[in-house]
């Protein structure tokens, strides 16, 4: 087996573990770092994953070609169908002040490998039956201020179509009114946007628990408005 960042001074433990989903080899590095190397079956093809101290570190093909290079700021990889095409994709979460910050990789069935989506660093969710995706990102004031982007994936790049700026902070509301500002992206190259609606915040989101439902329903009901 081949790890993404193999070093000659690693000393393999004389034990190989096997389970139903992967072949696993443990390597102890200077008696402080434990590296697990797994052979994974994804979409009918084999890949090699390296786990460093119980955290995802990198992924290569069975031939050793790098798909996701080794980084210590990764902590978890999830295998899910991001674009709902019937193939498993990869979402790698990173250590960040933004809890849902991640990298996203789509499976290319023709090349039988994964390609990273450019300009995509959040856990985007597909709007069923459409080509659109939306995201959520907290923006301050104990998560009462937030943002949501409406996008499409075009040639493995996330392209913006709409933007919601949620201002729910209840501090000094006379100077900073609570409002939901909705923008249409008019030019994705320079991120030019046009304000198309301003909604009363508490009318649409009376409780903080209602926020995610509002975002999902708004994009589902209005995504056609933002198409170009």
TABEL-V732964 format. One record per pair of residues at least 12 apart in sequence whose C-alpha atoms are under 10 Angstrom apart, sorted by the first residue. I is the first residue (numbers start at 0). J is the second residue. D is the distance in Angstrom with one decimal. If there is no record, write none. Layout:
# TABEL-V732964
I&J&D + I&J&D
This chain:
# TABEL-V732964
0&22&9.4 + 0&23&9.3 + 0&24&8.3 + 0&36&7.5 + 0&37&8.6 + 0&38&8.1 + 0&47&7.8 + 0&61&8.3 + 0&62&9.5 + 0&63&8.9 + 1&36&7.8 + 1&37&9.6 + 1&38&9.7 + 1&47&7.4 + 1&48&9.1 + 1&49&8.9 + 1&59&8.3 + 1&60&9.4 + 1&61&8.2 + 1&62&8.6 + 1&63&6.6 + 1&64&10.0 + 2&34&9.0 + 2&35&8.9 + 2&36&6.5 + 2&37&9.1 + 2&47&7.3 + 2&48&7.5 + 2&49&6.1 + 2&50&9.4 + 2&56&9.6 + 2&57&8.1 + 2&58&8.2 + 2&59&7.8 + 2&63&8.1 + 2&65&9.8 + 2&69&9.3 + 3&36&9.3 + 3&47&8.5 + 3&48&8.1 + 3&49&6.9 + 3&56&8.2 + 3&57&6.0 + 3&58&6.7 + 3&59&6.5 + 3&60&9.8 + 3&63&7.7 + 3&64&8.8 + 3&65&7.1 + 3&66&9.4 + 3&67&8.7 + 3&68&6.9 + 3&69&6.2 + 3&70&9.9 + 4&49&8.8 + 4&56&9.3 + 4&57&8.5 + 4&68&8.6 + 4&69&6.7 + 4&70&9.7 + 6&28&9.1 + 8&27&9.9 + 8&28&7.6 + 8&29&8.2 + 9&26&6.7 + 9&27&6.6 + 9&28&5.2 + 9&29&7.3 + 9&30&9.6 + 9&32&9.9 + 9&34&9.6 + 10&25&9.5 + 10&26&6.2 + 10&27&6.0 + 10&28&6.5 + 10&29&8.1 + 10&30&9.2 + 11&24&8.1 + 11&25&6.6 + 11&26&4.6 + 11&27&6.3 + 11&28&8.5 + 11&34&9.5 + 12&24&8.2 + 12&25&6.2 + 12&26&5.8 + 12&27&6.7 + 13&25&8.6 + 13&26&9.1 + 14&26&9.4 + 16&35&9.9 + 16&37&9.7 + 17&37&9.3 + 17&38&9.9 + 20&37&8.9 + 20&38&8.2 + 20&39&6.8 + 20&40&7.4 + 21&36&9.2 + 21&37&5.6 + 21&38&5.0 + 21&39&5.4 + 21&40&7.5 + 21&45&9.7 + 21&46&9.9 + 21&47&9.3 + 21&48&9.7 + 22&35&9.8 + 22&36&7.8 + 22&37&5.3 + 22&38&5.2 + 22&39&7.7 + 22&47&9.4 + 23&35&6.3 + 23&36&5.4 + 23&37&4.6 + 23&38&6.9 + 23&39&9.6 + 23&47&9.8 + 23&48&9.5 + 23&49&9.5 + 24&36&5.2 + 24&37&6.9 + 24&38&9.3 + 24&49&9.7 + 25&37&9.2 + 25&49&9.9 + 25&50&9.5 + 25&51&9.9 + 26&51&9.5 + 27&51&9.9 + 27&52&9.8 + 28&51&10.0 + 31&52&9.0 + 32&51&7.0 + 32&52&6.0 + 32&53&9.7 + 33&50&8.2 + 33&51&5.9 + 33&52&5.2 + 33&53&7.9 + 34&49&6.8 + 34&50&5.6 + 34&51&4.5 + 34&52&6.2 + 34&53&7.9 + 34&54&9.2 + 34&55&9.8 + 34&56&9.1 + 35&48&8.2 + 35&49&5.7 + 35&50&4.9 + 35&51&6.4 + 35&52&8.1 + 35&53&7.9 + 35&54&9.5 + 35&55&9.4 + 35&56&9.7 + 36&48&5.8 + 36&49&4.6 + 36&50&6.3 + 36&51&8.8 + 36&56&10.0 + 36&57&9.8 + 36&58&9.6 + 37&49&6.4 + 37&50&7.9 + 37&58&9.5 + 38&58&9.8 + 38&59&9.8 + 38&60&9.6 + 38&61&8.1 + 39&58&9.8 + 39&60&9.8 + 39&61&9.4 + 41&78&8.5 + 41&86&8.6 + 41&87&6.9 + 41&88&8.8 + 41&89&9.9 + 41&106&9.5 + 41&111&10.0 + 41&112&9.7 + 42&85&9.2 + 42&86&6.2 + 42&87&6.3 + 42&88&9.0 + 42&106&8.6 + 42&108&8.8 + 42&111&8.6 + 42&112&9.6 + 43&86&9.8 + 43&111&9.4 + 44&60&8.9 + 44&61&8.7 + 44&111&7.6 + 44&112&8.7 + 45&59&9.4 + 45&60&6.9 + 45&61&5.9 + 45&62&9.4 + 45&112&10.0 + 46&58&7.0 + 46&59&5.9 + 46&60&4.6 + 46&61&5.1 + 46&62&8.6 + 46&63&8.7 + 46&64&9.6 + 46&66&9.3 + 46&112&9.2 + 47&59&5.3 + 47&60&6.0 + 47&61&6.1 + 47&62&9.1 + 47&63&8.1 + 47&64&9.8 + 47&65&9.6 + 47&66&9.8 + 48&60&8.8 + 48&61&9.7 + 48&66&10.0 + 48&67&9.3 + 48&76&9.8 + 49&69&8.4 + 50&69&9.8 + 50&73&9.9 + 50&74&9.0 + 50&75&9.2 + 50&76&9.9 + 51&69&9.7 + 51&70&9.8 + 51&71&8.3 + 51&73&9.6 + 51&74&8.9 + 52&74&9.5 + 53&74&8.0 + 53&75&8.8 + 54&71&8.5 + 54&72&9.2 + 54&73&6.9 + 54&74&4.5 + 54&75&5.9 + 54&76&8.6 + 55&69&8.8 + 55&70&8.7 + 55&71&8.5 + 55&72&9.1 + 55&73&5.9 + 55&74&5.1 + 55&75&5.1 + 55&76&6.1 + 55&77&9.7 + 55&91&8.0 + 55&92&8.9 + 55&93&9.5 + 56&68&7.7 + 56&69&5.1 + 56&70&5.7 + 56&71&6.4 + 56&72&8.2 + 56&73&6.0 + 56&74&7.3 + 56&75&8.3 + 56&76&8.9 + 56&91&9.4 + 57&69&4.5 + 57&70&7.0 + 57&71&9.3 + 57&73&8.5 + 57&76&9.4 + 57&91&9.6 + 58&76&9.9 + 59&112&9.6 + 60&111&9.8 + 60&112&7.9 + 60&113&9.7 + 64&112&10.0 + 66&104&9.2 + 66&112&7.8 + 66&113&6.7 + 66&114&7.6 + 66&115&8.7 + 67&89&9.8 + 67&91&9.2 + 67&102&9.6 + 67&104&8.9 + 67&113&8.8 + 67&114&9.2 + 67&115&8.6 + 70&93&9.3 + 71&93&8.9 + 71&94&8.9 + 72&92&8.6 + 72&93&5.5 + 72&94&5.4 + 72&95&8.3 + 73&91&6.7 + 73&92&6.0 + 73&93&4.4 + 73&94&6.3 + 73&95&9.6 + 73&101&8.6 + 73&102&9.4 + 74&91&7.5 + 74&92&6.0 + 74&93&5.8 + 74&94&6.7 + 74&101&9.9 + 75&90&8.3 + 75&91&5.7 + 75&92&5.3 + 75&93&7.3 + 75&94&9.3 + 75&101&9.3 + 76&89&6.7 + 76&90&5.6 + 76&91&4.3 + 76&92&6.3 + 76&93&9.2 + 76&101&9.2 + 76&102&9.3 + 76&103&9.7 + 77&89&5.8 + 77&90&5.1 + 77&91&6.4 + 77&92&8.2 + 77&103&9.7 + 78&90&6.5 + 78&91&8.9 + 78&104&9.6 + 79&105&9.6 + 80&105&8.4 + 80&106&9.0 + 80&125&9.8 + 81&103&8.3 + 81&104&8.6 + 81&105&7.4 + 81&106&9.5 + 81&122&9.1 + 81&123&7.9 + 81&124&7.1 + 81&125&7.1 + 81&132&9.5 + 82&105&7.7 + 82&106&9.5 + 82&123&9.6 + 82&124&8.4 + 82&125&6.5 + 82&126&9.6 + 82&127&9.5 + 82&130&8.6 + 82&131&9.5 + 82&132&8.8 + 82&152&8.9 + 83&125&7.8 + 83&127&8.5 + 83&128&9.6 + 84&105&9.9 + 84&106&9.4 + 85&106&9.9 + 86&105&8.6 + 86&106&6.7 + 86&107&8.9 + 86&108&8.1 + 87&104&9.6 + 87&105&7.8 + 87&106&6.8 + 87&113&9.7 + 88&103&7.7 + 88&104&5.9 + 88&105&4.9 + 88&106&5.4 + 88&107&9.2 + 88&112&9.8 + 88&113&7.4 + 88&114&9.2 + 88&115&9.9 + 89&102&8.2 + 89&103&5.9 + 89&104&5.0 + 89&105&6.6 + 89&106&8.0 + 89&113&8.0 + 89&114&9.4 + 89&115&8.9 + 90&102&5.7 + 90&103&4.6 + 90&104&6.3 + 90&105&8.9 + 90&115&9.6 + 90&120&9.7 + 90&121&9.3 + 90&122&7.6 + 90&123&9.8 + 91&103&6.5 + 91&104&8.4 + 91&120&9.6 + 91&121&9.9 + 91&122&9.3 + 92&120&9.1 + 92&121&8.8 + 92&122&8.7 + 93&120&9.5 + 96&137&9.9 + 97&121&8.9 + 97&136&7.5 + 97&137&7.4 + 97&138&9.2 + 98&121&9.2 + 98&122&9.8 + 98&136&8.8 + 98&137&9.0 + 99&120&8.4 + 99&121&5.8 + 99&122&6.0 + 99&123&9.4 + 99&134&9.6 + 99&135&8.4 + 99&136&7.7 + 99&137&9.4 + 100&119&9.2 + 100&120&5.5 + 100&121&4.8 + 100&122&6.8 + 100&123&10.0 + 100&136&8.7 + 101&119&8.0 + 101&120&5.0 + 101&121&5.3 + 101&122&6.4 + 101&123&9.5 + 102&115&7.3 + 102&116&7.6 + 102&117&8.8 + 102&118&9.2 + 102&119&6.6 + 102&120&5.3 + 102&121&7.1 + 102&122&8.1 + 103&115&5.8 + 103&116&5.7 + 103&117&8.4 + 103&118&9.7 + 103&119&6.8 + 103&120&7.2 + 103&121&8.0 + 103&122&7.7 + 103&123&8.7 + 103&155&9.9 + 104&116&5.8 + 104&117&9.2 + 104&119&9.5 + 104&155&8.8 + 105&155&7.9 + 114&155&7.3 + 115&155&6.9 + 115&156&8.4 + 116&152&7.7 + 116&153&9.1 + 116&154&8.5 + 116&155&4.7 + 116&156&5.1 + 116&157&6.6 + 117&152&8.9 + 117&153&9.6 + 117&154&9.1 + 117&155&6.2 + 117&156&4.4 + 117&157&6.1 + 117&158&9.1 + 118&152&9.8 + 118&155&9.2 + 118&156&6.2 + 118&157&5.5 + 118&158&7.9 + 118&159&9.6 + 119&134&9.7 + 119&150&9.8 + 119&152&9.2 + 119&155&9.5 + 119&156&7.4 + 119&157&5.8 + 119&158&9.0 + 120&134&9.6 + 120&157&9.5 + 121&133&9.5 + 121&134&6.6 + 121&135&7.6 + 121&136&7.8 + 121&148&10.0 + 122&134&6.5 + 122&135&7.9 + 122&136&9.4 + 123&135&7.7 + 123&147&9.9 + 123&148&9.0 + 123&149&9.2 + 123&150&8.9 + 123&157&9.8 + 124&149&9.7 + 124&150&9.9 + 124&215&9.4 + 125&149&9.8 + 125&150&9.4 + 125&151&9.1 + 125&219&10.0 + 126&149&9.6 + 126&215&8.4 + 126&216&9.9 + 126&218&7.9 + 126&219&6.5 + 126&222&8.9 + 127&219&8.4 + 128&219&9.8 + 129&151&9.4 + 129&219&9.2 + 129&222&8.9 + 129&223&9.5 + 130&150&8.5 + 130&151&6.0 + 130&152&7.7 + 130&153&9.6 + 130&222&9.8 + 131&149&6.7 + 131&150&5.6 + 131&151&4.9 + 131&152&7.8 + 131&158&9.8 + 131&159&9.7 + 131&160&8.8 + 131&218&9.0 + 131&219&9.3 + 131&222&7.6 + 131&223&9.5 + 131&225&10.0 + 131&226&9.2 + 132&148&8.1 + 132&149&5.8 + 132&150&5.2 + 132&151&6.0 + 132&152&8.0 + 132&157&9.1 + 132&158&9.9 + 132&159&9.6 + 132&160&9.7 + 132&218&8.9 + 132&219&9.9 + 132&222&9.6 + 133&147&6.7 + 133&148&5.4 + 133&149&4.5 + 133&150&6.2 + 133&151&8.6 + 133&159&9.6 + 133&160&9.8 + 133&161&9.0 + 133&162&9.2 + 133&214&8.6 + 133&215&8.0 + 133&218&7.5 + 133&219&9.6 + 133&222&9.8 + 134&146&8.1 + 134&147&5.2 + 134&148&5.3 + 134&149&6.9 + 134&150&8.4 + 134&162&9.6 + 134&214&9.0 + 134&215&9.3 + 135&147&4.6 + 135&148&7.0 + 135&149&9.6 + 135&163&9.5 + 135&211&8.3 + 135&214&8.3 + 135&215&9.8 + 136&148&8.7 + 136&164&10.0 + 137&165&9.3 + 138&164&9.0 + 138&165&8.6 + 138&166&8.9 + 139&166&9.3 + 139&167&9.7 + 139&168&8.3 + 140&166&9.2 + 140&167&8.3 + 140&168&5.8 + 140&169&8.5 + 140&170&8.4 + 141&167&9.9 + 141&168&8.2 + 142&165&10.0 + 142&166&9.7 + 142&167&8.6 + 142&168&8.3 + 142&207&8.9 + 143&165&7.9 + 143&166&6.9 + 143&167&4.9 + 143&168&5.1 + 143&169&8.1 + 143&177&9.8 + 143&207&7.3 + 143&210&9.1 + 144&164&7.8 + 144&165&5.5 + 144&166&4.7 + 144&167&5.2 + 144&168&5.8 + 144&169&9.6 + 144&177&9.2 + 144&178&9.8 + 144&179&9.7 + 145&163&8.3 + 145&164&6.3 + 145&165&5.0 + 145&166&6.7 + 145&167&8.0 + 145&168&9.5 + 145&179&9.6 + 145&210&9.3 + 146&162&7.3 + 146&163&5.6 + 146&164&4.8 + 146&165&5.9 + 146&166&8.7 + 146&179&9.6 + 146&180&9.7 + 146&214&9.6 + 147&161&8.3 + 147&162&5.8 + 147&163&5.1 + 147&164&6.8 + 147&165&8.1 + 147&181&9.5 + 147&211&10.0 + 147&214&7.5 + 147&215&9.7 + 147&218&9.6 + 148&160&7.6 + 148&161&5.8 + 148&162&4.6 + 148&163&6.4 + 148&164&8.9 + 148&181&10.0 + 148&182&9.6 + 148&184&9.8 + 148&214&9.8 + 148&218&9.4 + 149&161&4.6 + 149&162&6.0 + 149&163&8.4 + 149&182&10.0 + 149&183&9.2 + 149&184&9.2 + 149&218&7.5 + 149&222&7.9 + 149&225&8.3 + 149&226&9.9 + 150&162&8.9 + 150&184&9.7 + 150&187&9.9 + 150&222&9.7 + 150&225&9.4 + 150&226&9.6 + 151&226&9.7 + 157&187&9.9 + 158&184&9.6 + 158&186&9.8 + 158&187&6.4 + 158&188&8.6 + 158&190&9.5 + 159&183&9.0 + 159&184&6.5 + 159&185&9.2 + 159&186&8.5 + 159&187&5.7 + 159&188&9.0 + 159&190&7.6 + 159&191&9.9 + 159&192&9.8 + 159&225&9.6 + 160&182&8.8 + 160&183&6.2 + 160&184&4.8 + 160&185&7.5 + 160&186&8.5 + 160&187&7.2 + 160&190&9.2 + 160&192&8.9 + 160&222&8.9 + 160&224&9.5 + 160&225&5.8 + 160&226&6.7 + 160&227&7.9 + 161&181&7.6 + 161&182&5.7 + 161&183&4.6 + 161&184&5.2 + 161&185&8.8 + 161&187&9.7 + 161&190&10.0 + 161&192&8.1 + 161&193&9.3 + 161&194&9.9 + 161&218&9.1 + 161&222&8.3 + 161&224&9.1 + 161&225&6.0 + 161&226&8.7 + 162&180&8.3 + 162&181&6.0 + 162&182&5.1 + 162&183&6.4 + 162&184&7.2 + 162&192&8.3 + 162&193&9.6 + 162&194&9.2 + 162&218&9.9 + 162&225&9.5 + 163&179&6.9 + 163&180&5.7 + 163&181&4.6 + 163&182&6.2 + 163&183&8.9 + 163&194&9.6 + 163&196&9.6 + 163&197&9.7 + 163&214&8.5 + 163&217&9.8 + 163&218&9.7 + 164&178&8.3 + 164&179&5.9 + 164&180&5.1 + 164&181&6.4 + 164&182&8.2 + 164&197&9.6 + 165&177&8.1 + 165&178&6.4 + 165&179&4.6 + 165&180&6.4 + 165&181&8.5 + 165&197&9.9 + 165&198&9.5 + 165&200&7.7 + 165&204&9.9 + 165&210&9.2 + 165&214&9.7 + 166&178&5.2 + 166&179&6.0 + 166&180&8.0 + 166&199&9.9 + 166&200&7.4 + 167&179&7.9 + 167&199&9.8 + 167&200&6.5 + 167&201&7.9 + 167&204&8.6 + 167&205&9.8 + 167&206&10.0 + 167&207&8.6 + 167&210&9.7 + 168&200&9.8 + 176&199&9.2 + 176&200&8.9 + 177&198&9.1 + 177&199&7.0 + 177&200&5.5 + 177&201&7.5 + 178&197&6.6 + 178&198&5.8 + 178&199&5.1 + 178&200&4.6 + 178&201&8.1 + 178&202&9.6 + 178&203&9.7 + 178&204&10.0 + 179&196&8.1 + 179&197&5.6 + 179&198&5.0 + 179&199&6.4 + 179&200&5.5 + 179&201&9.3 + 179&203&8.8 + 179&204&9.4 + 180&194&7.1 + 180&195&8.0 + 180&196&6.1 + 180&197&4.7 + 180&198&6.6 + 180&199&9.1 + 180&200&9.2 + 181&193&8.5 + 181&194&5.9 + 181&195&5.9 + 181&196&5.2 + 181&197&6.3 + 181&198&8.1 + 182&194&4.3 + 182&195&5.5 + 182&196&7.1 + 182&197&9.1 + 182&225&8.8 + 183&195&6.7 + 183&196&9.4 + 183&224&8.3 + 183&225&5.8 + 183&226&8.9 + 183&227&9.7 + 184&225&7.5 + 184&226&9.2 + 184&227&9.1 + 185&225&8.9 + 185&226&9.7 + 185&227&8.2 + 186&227&9.6 + 195&224&9.9
